[in-house]
Structures are given as structure tokens and as C-alpha cells.
Amino acid sequence: MIKQFPQDESHGGEEDPRGTEERSSGRGGKSSPARKQRRWARERAAQGLYQQLMNPIPLDQLEAQFMEDAFMLRIDLELFRRILRGVEQHAAELDSAIEPHLDRPVHELDPIEHAILRLGAFELTHMLETPRAIVINEAVELAKRFGATDGHRYVNGVLDRLADRTRPTEPRRRD
């Protein structure tokens, strides 16, 4: 059985009500199905990373647990696997990358925020095809949904500073 984040809801057969990955730049349109699939992949990957922090198991076993959920057929499985495997492979490097931007040691982070920060740090450092603004926005949305009350602000600040260091020439997101 998949361990869910606190407050997680089942998706059932309905459209996901939580929003879209890349807002339509204020033009009033809806996000594409591919964007939703990527958003859901990040959400499930964050859940898997959280689960690994709480109760580490072999990655193949973790993936198999997630694949028991029919909703997984609706997500971008390639992105889900790339994030899970990449974060596992680079966990120490990712923690070292975010640590200078924290106000406490990495091991004192809330596990949900730690999982989301690792996910965002992985995308910022290893998935350069994804714009920094999208990486940070997606991480902030995950933190709003699953993290502590103001956890999204913390995630935003840490990843923004990391992005300034790792992607200094890439434009910042519009606020």
C-alpha cells in the first residue's frame, strides 16, 4: 500500500482539482494534459521521496508499491522514475547543495519539506531542460499542499537561492 502524505486524497476517476503545473500565463486557458501528468508525477515522486526518508526500502520495491495504484497510469511515469532514481543516486550531493541555504542542519528539516527540497534541487541541478521558474513553482505548490503552514515560503527561499547559484543566467520567475 502506498503511504500517503498527510491530507492526501484519492484521485478516483475525477479530474485533479488541485491546479495545473504551468499556469496559462494569465491568458485564461487551461493547462495541457501533459502538464497535469508532469505535476502528478512530481506529486507522486515527492510522496515516494518522503516515504524513503521515513522508511527506506529498495527503490524497485517502492516503485512497485506505487504501480499498484491505477492513478499511476495517468502520470508521466518517465518523470516519476527519473526523479526517484536521480534523487536516490544524488541524495548526498543534493543535501550538500541545499544546506548552505538552510537555517538549520539538513537532518533537522521536516521530512516533507526535505523530500520537496531534494526534488527541487534535483530538477534545478540535473534537469536543465525544465525552466527554473517551473521547478520552483512546482516545489512551492507541493509544499503548500503537503507541508507545514508556511513551509512553502521556506521551500521557495531555499530553492530560489540555490537557483541563483546553479542557474545564474536563467531568468527568475515573474511574481
BATORNU-226440 format. One line per field, with one value per atom (N, C-alpha, C): residue in three letters; atom name; residue number from 1; x, y, z. Coordinates in pm, 1 decimal, padded with zeros to 6 digits, m for minus. Atoms other than C-alpha are relative to their C-alpha. Layout:
! BATORNU-226440
code <- (ALA,...)
site <- (CA,...)
pos <- (NUM,...)
c1 <- (X,...)
c2 <- (Y,...)
c3 <- (Z,...)
This chain:
! BATORNU-226440
code <- (MET,MET,MET,ILE,ILE,ILE,LYS,LYS,LYS,GLN,GLN,GLN,PHE,PHE,PHE,PRO,PRO,PRO,GLN,GLN,GLN,ASP,ASP,ASP,GLU,GLU,GLU,SER,SER,SER,HIS,HIS,HIS,GLY,GLY,GLY,GLY,GLY,GLY,GLU,GLU,GLU,GLU,GLU,GLU,ASP,ASP,ASP,PRO,PRO,PRO,ARG,ARG,ARG,GLY,GLY,GLY,THR,THR,THR,GLU,GLU,GLU,GLU,GLU,GLU,ARG,ARG,ARG,SER,SER,SER,SER,SER,SER,GLY,GLY,GLY,ARG,ARG,ARG,GLY,GLY,GLY,GLY,GLY,GLY,LYS,LYS,LYS,SER,SER,SER,SER,SER,SER,PRO,PRO,PRO,ALA,ALA,ALA,ARG,ARG,ARG,LYS,LYS,LYS,GLN,GLN,GLN,ARG,ARG,ARG,ARG,ARG,ARG,TRP,TRP,TRP,ALA,ALA,ALA,ARG,ARG,ARG,GLU,GLU,GLU,ARG,ARG,ARG,ALA,ALA,ALA,ALA,ALA,ALA,GLN,GLN,GLN,GLY,GLY,GLY,LEU,LEU,LEU,TYR,TYR,TYR,GLN,GLN,GLN,GLN,GLN,GLN,LEU,LEU,LEU,MET,MET,MET,ASN,ASN,ASN,PRO,PRO,PRO,ILE,ILE,ILE,PRO,PRO,PRO,LEU,LEU,LEU,ASP,ASP,ASP,GLN,GLN,GLN,LEU,LEU,LEU,GLU,GLU,GLU,ALA,ALA,ALA,GLN,GLN,GLN,PHE,PHE,PHE,MET,MET,MET,GLU,GLU,GLU,ASP,ASP,ASP,ALA,ALA,ALA,PHE,PHE,PHE,MET,MET,MET,LEU,LEU,LEU,ARG,ARG,ARG,ILE,ILE,ILE,ASP,ASP,ASP,LEU,LEU,LEU,GLU,GLU,GLU,LEU,LEU,LEU,PHE,PHE,PHE,ARG,ARG,ARG,ARG,ARG,ARG,ILE,ILE,ILE,LEU,LEU,LEU,ARG,ARG,ARG,GLY,GLY,GLY,VAL,VAL,VAL,GLU,GLU,GLU,GLN,GLN,GLN,HIS,HIS,HIS,ALA,ALA,ALA,ALA,ALA,ALA,GLU,GLU,GLU,LEU,LEU,LEU,ASP,ASP,ASP,SER,SER,SER,ALA,ALA,ALA,ILE,ILE,ILE,GLU,GLU,GLU,PRO,PRO,PRO,HIS,HIS,HIS,LEU,LEU,LEU,ASP,ASP,ASP,ARG,ARG,ARG,PRO,PRO,PRO,VAL,VAL,VAL,HIS,HIS,HIS,GLU,GLU,GLU,LEU,LEU,LEU,ASP,ASP,ASP,PRO,PRO,PRO,ILE,ILE,ILE,GLU,GLU,GLU,HIS,HIS,HIS,ALA,ALA,ALA,ILE,ILE,ILE,LEU,LEU,LEU,ARG,ARG,ARG,LEU,LEU,LEU,GLY,GLY,GLY,ALA,ALA,ALA,PHE,PHE,PHE,GLU,GLU,GLU,LEU,LEU,LEU,THR,THR,THR,HIS,HIS,HIS,MET,MET,MET,LEU,LEU,LEU,GLU,GLU,GLU,THR,THR,THR,PRO,PRO,PRO,ARG,ARG,ARG,ALA,ALA,ALA,ILE,ILE,ILE,VAL,VAL,VAL,ILE,ILE,ILE,ASN,ASN,ASN,GLU,GLU,GLU,ALA,ALA,ALA,VAL,VAL,VAL,GLU,GLU,GLU,LEU,LEU,LEU,ALA,ALA,ALA,LYS,LYS,LYS,ARG,ARG,ARG,PHE,PHE,PHE,GLY,GLY,GLY,ALA,ALA,ALA,THR,THR,THR,ASP,ASP,ASP,GLY,GLY,GLY,HIS,HIS,HIS,ARG,ARG,ARG,TYR,TYR,TYR,VAL,VAL,VAL,ASN,ASN,ASN,GLY,GLY,GLY,VAL,VAL,VAL,LEU,LEU,LEU,ASP,ASP,ASP,ARG,ARG,ARG,LEU,LEU,LEU,ALA,ALA,ALA,ASP,ASP,ASP,ARG,ARG,ARG,THR,THR,THR,ARG,ARG,ARG,PRO,PRO,PRO,THR,THR,THR,GLU,GLU,GLU,PRO,PRO,PRO,ARG,ARG,ARG,ARG,ARG,ARG,ARG,ARG,ARG,ASP,ASP,ASP)
site <- (N,CA,C,N,CA,C,N,CA,C,N,CA,C,N,CA,C,N,CA,C,N,CA,C,N,CA,C,N,CA,C,N,CA,C,N,CA,C,N,CA,C,N,CA,C,N,CA,C,N,CA,C,N,CA,C,N,CA,C,N,CA,C,N,CA,C,N,CA,C,N,CA,C,N,CA,C,N,CA,C,N,CA,C,N,CA,C,N,CA,C,N,CA,C,N,CA,C,N,CA,C,N,CA,C,N,CA,C,N,CA,C,N,CA,C,N,CA,C,N,CA,C,N,CA,C,N,CA,C,N,CA,C,N,CA,C,N,CA,C,N,CA,C,N,CA,C,N,CA,C,N,CA,C,N,CA,C,N,CA,C,N,CA,C,N,CA,C,N,CA,C,N,CA,C,N,CA,C,N,CA,C,N,CA,C,N,CA,C,N,CA,C,N,CA,C,N,CA,C,N,CA,C,N,CA,C,N,CA,C,N,CA,C,N,CA,C,N,CA,C,N,CA,C,N,CA,C,N,CA,C,N,CA,C,N,CA,C,N,CA,C,N,CA,C,N,CA,C,N,CA,C,N,CA,C,N,CA,C,N,CA,C,N,CA,C,N,CA,C,N,CA,C,N,CA,C,N,CA,C,N,CA,C,N,CA,C,N,CA,C,N,CA,C,N,CA,C,N,CA,C,N,CA,C,N,CA,C,N,CA,C,N,CA,C,N,CA,C,N,CA,C,N,CA,C,N,CA,C,N,CA,C,N,CA,C,N,CA,C,N,CA,C,N,CA,C,N,CA,C,N,CA,C,N,CA,C,N,CA,C,N,CA,C,N,CA,C,N,CA,C,N,CA,C,N,CA,C,N,CA,C,N,CA,C,N,CA,C,N,CA,C,N,CA,C,N,CA,C,N,CA,C,N,CA,C,N,CA,C,N,CA,C,N,CA,C,N,CA,C,N,CA,C,N,CA,C,N,CA,C,N,CA,C,N,CA,C,N,CA,C,N,CA,C,N,CA,C,N,CA,C,N,CA,C,N,CA,C,N,CA,C,N,CA,C,N,CA,C,N,CA,C,N,CA,C,N,CA,C,N,CA,C,N,CA,C,N,CA,C,N,CA,C,N,CA,C,N,CA,C,N,CA,C,N,CA,C,N,CA,C,N,CA,C,N,CA,C,N,CA,C,N,CA,C,N,CA,C,N,CA,C,N,CA,C,N,CA,C,N,CA,C,N,CA,C,N,CA,C,N,CA,C,N,CA,C,N,CA,C,N,CA,C,N,CA,C,N,CA,C,N,CA,C,N,CA,C,N,CA,C,N,CA,C,N,CA,C,N,CA,C,N,CA,C,N,CA,C,N,CA,C,N,CA,C,N,CA,C,N,CA,C)
pos <- (1,1,1,2,2,2,3,3,3,4,4,4,5,5,5,6,6,6,7,7,7,8,8,8,9,9,9,10,10,10,11,11,11,12,12,12,13,13,13,14,14,14,15,15,15,16,16,16,17,17,17,18,18,18,19,19,19,20,20,20,21,21,21,22,22,22,23,23,23,24,24,24,25,25,25,26,26,26,27,27,27,28,28,28,29,29,29,30,30,30,31,31,31,32,32,32,33,33,33,34,34,34,35,35,35,36,36,36,37,37,37,38,38,38,39,39,39,40,40,40,41,41,41,42,42,42,43,43,43,44,44,44,45,45,45,46,46,46,47,47,47,48,48,48,49,49,49,50,50,50,51,51,51,52,52,52,53,53,53,54,54,54,55,55,55,56,56,56,57,57,57,58,58,58,59,59,59,60,60,60,61,61,61,62,62,62,63,63,63,64,64,64,65,65,65,66,66,66,67,67,67,68,68,68,69,69,69,70,70,70,71,71,71,72,72,72,73,73,73,74,74,74,75,75,75,76,76,76,77,77,77,78,78,78,79,79,79,80,80,80,81,81,81,82,82,82,83,83,83,84,84,84,85,85,85,86,86,86,87,87,87,88,88,88,89,89,89,90,90,90,91,91,91,92,92,92,93,93,93,94,94,94,95,95,95,96,96,96,97,97,97,98,98,98,99,99,99,100,100,100,101,101,101,102,102,102,103,103,103,104,104,104,105,105,105,106,106,106,107,107,107,108,108,108,109,109,109,110,110,110,111,111,111,112,112,112,113,113,113,114,114,114,115,115,115,116,116,116,117,117,117,118,118,118,119,119,119,120,120,120,121,121,121,122,122,122,123,123,123,124,124,124,125,125,125,126,126,126,127,127,127,128,128,128,129,129,129,130,130,130,131,131,131,132,132,132,133,133,133,134,134,134,135,135,135,136,136,136,137,137,137,138,138,138,139,139,139,140,140,140,141,141,141,142,142,142,143,143,143,144,144,144,145,145,145,146,146,146,147,147,147,148,148,148,149,149,149,150,150,150,151,151,151,152,152,152,153,153,153,154,154,154,155,155,155,156,156,156,157,157,157,158,158,158,159,159,159,160,160,160,161,161,161,162,162,162,163,163,163,164,164,164,165,165,165,166,166,166,167,167,167,168,168,168,169,169,169,170,170,170,171,171,171,172,172,172,173,173,173,174,174,174,175,175,175)
c1 <- (00083.6,00000.0,00087.8,m00074.3,00122.9,m00025.7,00014.9,00189.4,m00025.5,00037.6,00018.9,00054.1,m00032.2,00127.7,m00118.8,00114.6,m00084.0,m00091.3,00102.1,m00406.1,m00014.2,00010.5,m00363.2,m00138.0,00131.4,m00679.9,00012.6,00003.2,m00764.7,m00043.8,00035.4,m00793.0,m00125.2,00118.7,m01069.5,00002.8,00006.3,m01188.0,m00017.5,00024.1,m01226.3,00125.2,m00111.6,m01008.0,00063.1,m00069.5,m00747.0,m00037.0,00046.5,m00886.1,00108.5,m00102.0,m00552.4,00068.6,m00066.6,m00449.6,00082.5,m00078.6,m00208.9,00143.6,m00143.0,00164.1,00035.9,m00039.6,00233.5,m00127.5,00120.2,m00041.7,00006.6,00007.2,m00153.1,00047.4,m00058.9,00045.4,m00104.1,00099.9,m00267.6,m00090.4,00081.8,m00435.8,m00132.8,00129.7,m00724.0,m00015.5,00011.7,m00651.3,00029.4,m00028.1,m00624.4,00134.5,m00127.2,m00309.5,m00023.1,00009.0,m00236.2,m00000.2,m00006.0,m00280.6,00143.4,m00139.7,00099.2,00048.3,m00038.4,00144.0,m00057.6,00062.4,m00101.5,00073.2,m00071.3,00078.4,00134.5,m00127.8,00409.3,m00022.2,00030.0,00253.7,m00029.6,00034.4,00106.4,00122.5,m00123.1,00440.8,00085.9,m00077.5,00616.3,m00065.0,00070.7,00349.5,00027.4,m00026.0,00388.8,00147.6,m00142.9,00768.7,00029.6,m00019.2,00757.8,m00050.0,00050.8,00545.4,00098.7,m00097.9,00797.6,00125.9,m00119.1,01088.5,m00026.7,00039.7,00903.7,00000.1,00004.7,00839.2,00141.2,m00137.6,01208.4,00070.0,m00057.8,01306.4,m00053.6,00063.4,01064.3,00028.9,m00016.2,01115.1,00066.8,m00068.3,01381.8,m00022.7,00012.8,01313.7,00066.9,m00058.8,01469.8,m00089.6,00074.6,01368.3,m00094.6,00088.0,01227.3,m00126.9,00115.2,01000.1,m00091.2,00078.7,00889.0,m00079.5,00069.1,00807.3,m00113.3,00104.2,00613.3,m00121.2,00111.5,00405.0,m00081.9,00071.5,00319.7,m00076.3,00064.4,00236.0,m00126.8,00125.2,m00041.2,m00118.3,00103.3,m00236.0,m00031.7,00040.6,m00430.6,00023.1,m00022.5,m00385.7,00136.4,m00134.7,m00019.1,m00002.0,00012.0,m00136.8,m00026.6,00033.0,m00236.3,00114.9,m00109.5,00101.1,00111.0,m00119.2,00427.3,00095.7,m00079.3,00594.5,00149.3,m00142.7,00926.3,00053.6,m00041.5,00947.7,00000.0,00008.7,00835.8,00124.6,m00115.8,01109.1,00131.5,m00123.5,01373.9,00027.3,m00016.8,01314.9,00036.0,m00028.4,01302.2,00142.1,m00132.8,01614.2,00110.6,m00100.3,01801.7,00023.9,m00016.7,01734.9,00069.9,m00068.5,01837.5,00149.9,m00139.9,02158.6,00079.7,m00069.9,02246.4,m00040.3,00055.0,02093.6,00102.3,m00101.6,02417.0,00039.2,m00033.8,02505.3,m00111.7,00113.6,02156.2,m00008.5,00001.4,02166.4,00112.7,m00112.3,02508.0,m00030.6,00034.3,02369.1,m00099.6,00100.7,02074.0,00046.1,m00037.7,02247.5,00047.4,m00042.5,02418.4,m00114.9,00114.4,02074.4,m00103.5,00090.8,01911.2,00033.2,m00022.5,01869.8,00022.6,m00025.1,01930.9,00065.3,m00059.5,02111.2,m00104.9,00091.2,01957.7,m00077.1,00066.4,01881.1,m00111.7,00106.8,01654.5,m00119.7,00111.5,01431.1,m00120.9,00122.5,01070.7,00011.5,m00019.2,01067.0,m00073.6,00073.2,00804.5,00076.7,m00075.5,00998.9,00134.2,m00126.5,01323.1,m00019.6,00028.9,01168.5,m00023.7,00030.8,01037.2,00125.5,m00125.5,01370.7,00093.5,m00083.0,01555.6,m00052.9,00060.7,01311.1,00033.4,m00028.2,01350.0,00147.4,m00144.2,01727.8,00043.8,m00033.8,01746.1,m00038.7,00042.3,01545.2,00087.1,m00082.6,01749.5,00139.6,m00138.8,02083.8,00015.7,m00014.9,02012.4,m00103.2,00102.4,01711.2,m00007.8,m00012.0,01821.7,m00102.3,00102.4,01552.3,m00127.3,00116.2,01292.2,00036.9,m00032.5,01291.8,m00004.2,m00011.3,01388.0,m00132.1,00127.0,01057.2,m00099.9,00092.1,00862.7,00043.5,m00051.1,01086.9,m00040.0,00028.8,01045.0,m00150.6,00145.0,00672.7,m00059.0,00052.1,00606.4,00033.9,m00040.4,00802.5,m00081.7,00080.8,00618.0,m00142.4,00135.8,00283.2,m00006.4,m00005.3,00384.5,00006.3,m00013.7,00485.9,m00130.1,00129.0,00155.4,m00098.1,00095.4,m00036.2,00031.6,m00035.4,00159.6,00080.9,m00089.7,00390.6,m00069.5,00049.5,00352.6,m00057.8,00070.8,00157.7,00083.3,m00084.3,00443.6,00118.3,m00108.6,00662.9,00028.3,m00019.5,00607.8,00091.9,m00088.5,00782.1,00144.5,m00134.7,01081.7,00055.9,m00040.4,01098.2,00030.9,m00020.9,01065.6,00134.2,m00123.9,01352.2,00123.2,m00115.7,01588.2,00025.8,m00019.4,01529.3,00033.3,m00033.0,01542.0,00148.6,m00143.2,01885.6,00085.8,m00073.4,02001.0,m00000.5,00008.7,01878.1,00089.0,m00090.1,02066.5,00143.5,m00135.6,02381.9,00020.6,m00016.3,02320.2,m00041.4,00049.0,02142.2,m00000.1,m00005.2,02262.1,m00045.6,00038.1,02186.0,m00145.9,00139.0,01835.2,m00091.4,00089.4,01557.6,m00075.5,00081.5,01376.5,m00146.2,00142.2,01004.2,m00061.1,00072.5,00763.0,m00088.7,00084.0,00591.6,m00125.1)
c2 <- (m00118.5,00000.0,00124.4,m00124.6,00348.1,00083.2,m00091.4,00566.2,00138.8,m00130.5,00897.6,00110.3,m00118.2,01241.2,00031.6,m00048.1,01390.3,00081.6,m00072.5,01534.1,m00044.9,00042.7,01337.0,m00059.1,00049.5,01248.5,m00096.2,00092.3,00972.5,00076.3,m00068.8,01073.7,m00056.7,00059.5,00834.6,00014.4,m00014.7,00882.9,00143.6,m00139.8,01258.2,00072.8,m00087.1,01529.6,00055.0,m00048.3,01651.1,00145.4,m00135.2,01965.2,00092.4,m00077.9,02086.7,00103.7,m00102.7,02303.2,m00061.1,00042.0,02283.6,00037.8,m00024.5,02282.3,00142.1,m00133.5,02587.6,00075.8,m00079.4,02840.2,00057.1,m00038.6,02973.4,00142.2,m00132.6,03295.8,00110.4,m00105.0,03489.6,00012.8,m00010.4,03418.3,m00073.2,00061.0,03226.7,m00140.7,00135.1,02892.8,m00102.4,00108.6,02556.5,m00062.0,00065.6,02356.3,m00123.1,00116.0,02076.1,m00127.6,00128.3,01711.5,m00039.1,00033.6,01669.9,00074.3,m00076.9,01944.6,m00063.7,00066.7,01772.1,m00129.9,00126.0,01443.0,00024.4,m00032.9,01607.6,00045.2,m00044.0,01775.9,m00120.3,00118.2,01447.0,m00089.3,00079.3,01272.2,00057.5,m00064.1,01525.6,m00026.3,00024.4,01480.8,m00141.4,00139.4,01103.4,m00020.6,00012.1,01134.0,00059.1,m00060.0,01366.2,m00094.7,00096.9,01108.0,m00114.8,00107.7,00838.1,00043.2,m00051.6,01054.7,00016.1,m00011.6,01128.4,m00138.4,00135.5,00758.3,m00054.8,00047.1,00683.2,00063.7,m00065.1,00937.6,m00061.6,00052.8,00784.9,m00148.8,00145.0,00415.3,m00049.6,00038.4,00336.9,m00146.8,00134.4,00035.8,00003.3,m00000.2,m00075.8,00075.5,m00084.9,00159.5,m00080.2,00082.4,m00120.3,m00038.7,00033.6,m00221.2,00121.5,m00122.9,00139.3,00026.7,m00021.4,00178.6,m00099.5,00102.6,m00148.9,00035.1,m00041.5,m00020.6,00109.0,m00108.6,00294.4,m00050.4,00048.9,00099.1,m00079.2,00065.1,m00080.9,00096.3,m00103.0,00248.0,00027.1,m00020.0,00274.3,00143.4,m00139.4,00652.9,00018.5,m00011.1,00594.8,m00006.5,00006.5,00523.9,00137.5,m00134.4,00891.7,00099.4,m00093.2,01041.2,m00020.6,00013.7,01096.2,m00094.5,00101.7,00772.1,00019.4,m00023.7,00861.9,00106.7,m00105.0,01181.8,m00051.4,00058.5,00999.9,m00083.7,00087.7,00737.5,00077.1,m00078.3,00988.5,00075.9,m00073.3,01195.6,m00096.3,00093.5,00897.3,m00054.4,00060.2,00735.0,00105.4,m00105.6,01061.8,00051.5,m00047.5,01179.5,m00105.8,00105.0,00842.3,m00002.7,00004.5,00844.3,00120.9,m00124.4,01205.3,00060.6,m00053.5,01240.4,00080.5,m00071.8,01340.2,00130.5,m00120.3,01587.2,00104.3,m00091.9,01739.4,00063.7,m00055.2,01777.3,00101.7,m00094.8,01944.9,00128.6,m00118.1,02180.9,00090.0,m00083.5,02294.8,00048.2,m00032.7,02302.1,00143.4,m00138.8,02642.7,00101.0,m00090.2,02794.2,m00024.1,00034.4,02646.2,00078.6,m00064.9,02798.9,m00102.9,00109.7,02460.4,m00115.0,00114.3,02133.9,m00079.0,00076.8,01914.6,m00103.8,00107.3,01636.5,00052.6,m00058.0,01877.3,00048.1,m00040.3,01952.8,m00089.3,00077.4,01843.8,m00098.4,00096.9,01521.0,00035.3,m00036.8,01652.9,00110.2,m00107.8,01972.7,m00049.8,00057.1,01773.3,m00072.1,00071.6,01549.1,00098.6,m00099.1,01850.7,00078.2,m00070.7,02034.7,m00087.2,00089.6,01730.1,m00009.2,00006.5,01702.1,00126.7,m00126.3,02070.9,00016.4,m00010.5,02061.3,m00093.4,00092.5,01757.1,00060.6,m00059.6,01931.0,00120.6,m00118.2,02250.8,m00038.2,00034.9,02070.7,m00106.3,00111.6,01771.1,m00002.5,m00003.2,01860.8,00141.6,m00137.1,02179.0,00035.5,m00026.4,02141.1,00058.3,m00056.5,02240.3,00138.1,m00135.3,02617.2,00013.2,m00020.2,02730.8,00044.6,m00050.3,02911.5,m00114.0,00113.2,02590.1,m00090.2,00084.7,02387.9,00058.5,m00063.1,02637.6,00006.3,m00007.3,02687.8,m00135.8,00133.2,02314.5,m00042.1,00033.6,02267.6,00079.8,m00083.6,02558.4,m00054.7,00055.7,02409.2,m00129.7,00122.6,02072.9,00033.7,m00039.8,02244.2,00060.6,m00054.8,02434.0,m00112.5,00110.9,02111.6,m00091.7,00104.1,01883.4,00047.4,m00044.9,02090.9,00075.0,m00079.8,02295.7,00131.1,m00121.2,02620.9,00094.7,m00090.8,02841.8,m00071.1,00077.1,02562.1,00038.2,m00037.9,02680.6,00121.3,m00117.3,03009.8,m00042.3,00050.5,02823.8,m00070.2,00072.1,02593.3,00099.6,m00101.7,02894.6,00070.1,m00071.9,03081.7,m00084.9,00088.7,02785.2,m00029.4,00034.6,02683.1,00122.8,m00122.4,03042.5,00033.5,m00025.6,03089.0,m00105.4,00105.4,02752.9,00026.9,m00029.9,02851.4,00117.8,m00113.0,03183.0,m00048.4,00052.7,02979.5,m00097.3,00103.1,02693.9,00043.9,m00048.0,02883.5,00152.9,m00146.6,03244.4,00077.2,m00074.1,03336.5,m00021.3,00029.1,03193.2,00101.2,m00099.7,03446.3,m00054.7,00034.1,03446.0,m00002.3,00001.6,03380.1,00136.8,m00124.7,03666.9,m00016.7,00008.1,03740.1,00081.3)
c3 <- (00000.0,00000.0,00000.0,00008.8,m00080.0,00124.4,m00112.3,00219.9,m00056.7,00052.4,00155.3,00088.9,m00078.3,00263.0,00088.5,m00076.9,00538.1,m00091.1,00073.7,00392.6,m00144.5,00139.4,00067.6,m00024.1,00035.7,m00112.8,m00115.2,00112.2,m00351.2,m00124.6,00124.3,m00713.3,m00064.0,00059.8,m00805.8,m00150.9,00144.3,m01161.2,m00043.6,00030.5,m01142.5,m00044.1,00036.3,m01287.8,00127.4,m00118.4,m01039.6,00024.8,m00028.4,m00869.2,00052.0,m00069.1,m00734.2,m00086.1,00080.0,m01022.9,m00109.3,00113.4,m01308.7,00019.7,m00017.4,m01348.6,m00036.3,00043.8,m01551.7,m00029.6,00022.3,m01524.5,m00140.7,00139.9,m01856.0,m00024.8,00017.0,m01818.4,m00001.5,m00012.8,m01732.7,m00119.9,00120.2,m02064.8,00012.7,m00022.6,m01912.4,m00052.1,00051.9,m02082.0,00106.6,m00092.9,m01915.3,m00033.3,00025.5,m01877.2,m00086.3,00087.3,m02116.1,00082.9,m00071.0,m02020.3,00036.9,m00030.0,m02038.0,00124.4,m00119.4,m01778.6,00126.1,m00114.3,m01546.1,00031.4,m00021.5,m01596.3,00068.0,m00065.1,m01500.9,00143.4,m00136.5,m01197.0,00088.2,m00077.5,m01079.4,00020.8,m00015.1,m01143.7,00112.2,m00107.1,m00920.8,00136.4,m00125.8,m00655.3,00049.6,m00039.3,m00654.0,00033.2,m00030.6,m00664.4,00137.1,m00132.5,m00362.8,00108.3,m00096.4,m00182.9,00018.4,m00008.3,m00266.7,00073.4,m00068.6,m00150.5,00148.9,m00140.4,00172.8,00065.4,m00053.4,00222.9,00021.1,m00012.6,00163.9,00120.4,m00117.4,00428.9,00129.6,m00120.1,00677.8,00021.1,m00008.1,00597.4,m00128.3,00123.7,00337.1,m00037.0,00057.0,00114.8,m00136.4,00134.7,m00214.8,m00098.5,00092.6,m00493.5,m00088.9,00082.8,m00710.2,00075.7,m00083.2,m00423.2,00017.7,m00013.2,m00372.7,m00127.5,00127.6,m00741.7,m00017.9,00013.1,m00737.3,00085.9,m00085.6,m00445.7,m00067.5,00066.4,m00637.7,m00121.7,00122.0,m00952.6,00028.9,m00036.8,m00760.6,m00010.5,00007.4,m00780.4,m00147.2,00139.5,m01105.8,m00047.0,00038.0,m01097.9,m00064.8,00057.2,m01188.8,m00152.5,00146.0,m01544.9,m00059.9,00047.8,m01568.7,00014.9,m00023.9,m01471.8,m00102.8,00083.1,m01657.9,00073.2,m00070.3,m01546.5,m00018.7,00024.0,m01705.6,00095.7,m00092.3,m01499.9,00143.5,m00134.3,m01184.0,00029.7,m00020.9,m01224.4,m00003.4,00009.6,m01327.2,00130.1,m00125.3,m01014.6,00112.9,m00109.0,m00777.1,m00007.5,00015.8,m00918.5,00010.4,m00004.7,m00959.9,00140.9,m00137.3,m00607.3,00083.9,m00076.0,m00466.5,m00033.3,00043.5,m00670.2,00048.8,m00031.5,m00581.3,00134.8,m00125.1,m00231.3,00079.6,m00079.1,m00055.3,m00068.7,00077.1,m00332.3,00010.2,m00007.9,m00320.8,00138.2,m00135.7,00056.0,00018.1,m00008.1,00026.0,m00075.4,00079.2,m00237.3,00072.2,m00067.1,m00027.0,00137.3,m00138.8,00312.6,00020.9,m00024.3,00267.8,00001.3,00010.1,00207.4,00110.1,m00108.6,00519.2,00125.4,m00129.7,00863.2,00110.4,m00093.7,01028.5,m00076.5,00069.8,00952.5,m00078.6,00085.0,00681.5,00081.7,m00075.5,00931.7,00091.6,m00081.4,01124.1,m00083.0,00085.7,00824.8,00023.2,00003.1,00830.7,m00117.3,00108.9,00621.4,m00129.2,00121.6,00381.6,m00074.4,00063.0,00317.7,m00051.9,00045.4,00292.5,m00133.6,00125.0,00023.6,m00114.2,00103.8,m00168.4,m00038.4,00030.6,m00140.8,m00081.9,00081.2,m00271.9,m00142.2,00132.3,m00560.8,m00078.8,00067.9,m00647.3,m00031.4,00022.7,m00607.3,m00113.1,00109.1,m00835.8,m00134.8,00127.2,m01106.1,m00036.6,00029.0,m01073.8,m00046.1,00030.5,m01096.8,m00107.2,00093.8,m01321.2,m00112.6,00104.2,m01535.2,m00056.1,00048.3,m01703.6,m00107.4,00100.7,m01969.2,00062.1,m00067.9,m01708.3,00052.6,m00045.7,m01652.6,00151.8,m00144.4,m01305.7,00061.1,m00053.3,m01259.4,00020.9,m00012.9,m01317.7,00114.0,m00108.2,m01086.3,00134.6,m00129.1,m00803.8,00024.3,m00016.0,m00863.4,00037.9,m00030.9,m00861.4,00142.6,m00136.9,m00539.6,00101.6,m00089.3,m00376.9,00008.2,m00000.7,m00480.5,00080.3,m00080.2,m00332.1,00149.0,m00140.9,m00008.7,00052.9,m00042.3,00004.8,00027.5,m00011.5,m00040.3,00116.7,m00094.6,00189.2,00121.0,m00105.5,00407.3,00112.6,m00112.2,00721.9,m00053.7,00038.8,00714.7,m00085.8,00077.9,00593.9,m00065.5,00059.5,00459.9,m00143.7,00139.7,00104.3,m00012.9,00004.1,00183.9,00020.8,m00027.2,00322.0,m00124.7,00121.0,00016.7,m00110.8,00102.3,m00213.2,00019.5,m00027.7,m00044.3,m00023.5,00015.3,m00035.1,m00147.4,00141.9,m00397.2,m00083.7,00073.2,m00519.5,00015.0,m00022.3,m00360.8,m00069.4,00070.6,m00498.3,m00150.1,00143.4,m00844.4,m00037.6,00026.5,m00821.3,m00015.5,00004.8,m00765.4,m00116.8,00102.2,m01010.4,m00140.2,00129.3,m01288.4,m00002.2,m00014.8,m01259.4,m00123.5,00121.4,m01622.4,m00037.6,00034.1,m01629.0,00069.1,m00059.5,m01571.9,00120.0,m00115.9,m01239.7,m00042.6,00034.1,m01235.3,00027.1,m00022.1,m01254.3,00121.0,m00120.6,m00923.7,m00015.6)
